[in-house]
Amino acid sequence: MTDSIAILAPGLLGGSVAIAARHYGAAQRCTLWARRPEVRLKLREQPWCDAVADTPEAAVRDVSLVFICAPVDQIIPLVRQIAPALKPGAIVTDVGSVKGEICRLSTAAVEGQGFFVGSHPMAGSEKTGWEHGRANLFAGRTTFVTPLPDTDPQAAEKVAAFWTALESEVATVAPDIHDEIVAHISHLPQVLASTLCASLAKRNVGWRNFAGGGLRDTTRIAGSDPKLWKTILEQNRDEVLRALRAYQEELHGMERALANRDWFEVQAIMERAKAYRDPFRPIP
């Protein structure tokens, strides 16, 4: 158990961290801060919230473990803002889906005062806001923990132990390796779902009323927050471009096979896809 945690800018993930910490007994006390005053008022009414601070600095003072749950383009500024207020030895982590620059610059920001260890739970949803948070959001899901080579090992272990206490499955990887992985398994699927819907929107929009489960399943995440995803794609641009180029090669292969009536190649592509998809673990 961690004696105290602070959660800054709680959305779906931050709210779920607070709820899960209370549910699993992972922290004795939880303090939250939100940018908007009306949100802070609502948070004060929640049974899983012990205190609400009016500033980020006040939220982290005397806290052992800090979670930055803001959009990825706001994480580094927040870390820099709270760094002077951290108690000596405090650990700061985040839940952002891009890690390279965040880990390097945030580590530099807290150096001499505390420690930074990046985190990324693979447990999001097309829904946003702390109101949709739930205690079991992380159970059975992977959480990346992304220490740098010179990150304090005990700090990394404490962050990993917290996520494990929420029944998440921790995978420890370098920040840049994380960014390569999620560009392919998270950011690329988002781009594909969004561009598919954008393409279909140029046709007769009434066609969607005839669609079965296939289109609905394939495009579920196209309902995600566009502003949030714009910042994610900005932050991981290079890796997403590499993933898109690799995907375009596969798509062009299917196009060539269809154009040439190469039905054996069409079937071979579909079989490779099925062999990859069938072993997927069921969603918890």
Stockholm file with secondary structure:
# STOCKHOLM 1.0

chainA/1-284         MTDSIAILAPGLLGGSVAIAARHYGAAQRCTLWARRPEVRLKLREQPWCDAVADTPEAAVRDVSLVFICAPVDQIIPLVRQIAPALKPGAIVTDVGSVKGEICRLSTAAVEGQGFFVGSHPMAGSEKTGWEHGRANLFAGRTTFVTPLPDTDPQAAEKVAAFWTALESEVATVAPDIHDEIVAHISHLPQVLASTLCASLAKRNVGWRNFAGGGLRDTTRIAGSDPKLWKTILEQNRDEVLRALRAYQEELHGMERALANRDWFEVQAIMERAKAYRDPFRPIP
#=GR chainA/1-284 SS CBSCEEEESCSHHHHHHHHHHHHHTCBSCEEEECSSHHHHHHHTTCTTCSEECSSHHHHHTTCSEEEECSCHHHHHHHHHHHGGGSCTTEEEEECCSCCHHHHHHHHHHHTTTEEECEEEESCCCSCCSGGGCCTTTTTTCEEEEECCTTSCHHHHHHHHHHHHHTTCEEEECCHHHHHHHHIIIIIHHHHHHHHHHHHHTTSCGGGGGGCCHHHHHHTGGGGSCHHHHHHHHHHTHHHHHHHHHHHHHHHHHHHHHHHTTCHHHHHHHHHHHHHHHTTCCCCC
#=GC SS_cons         CBSCEEEESCSHHHHHHHHHHHHHTCBSCEEEECSSHHHHHHHTTCTTCSEECSSHHHHHTTCSEEEECSCHHHHHHHHHHHGGGSCTTEEEEECCSCCHHHHHHHHHHHTTTEEECEEEESCCCSCCSGGGCCTTTTTTCEEEEECCTTSCHHHHHHHHHHHHHTTCEEEECCHHHHHHHHIIIIIHHHHHHHHHHHHHTTSCGGGGGGCCHHHHHHTGGGGSCHHHHHHHHHHTHHHHHHHHHHHHHHHHHHHHHHHTTCHHHHHHHHHHHHHHHTTCCCCC
//
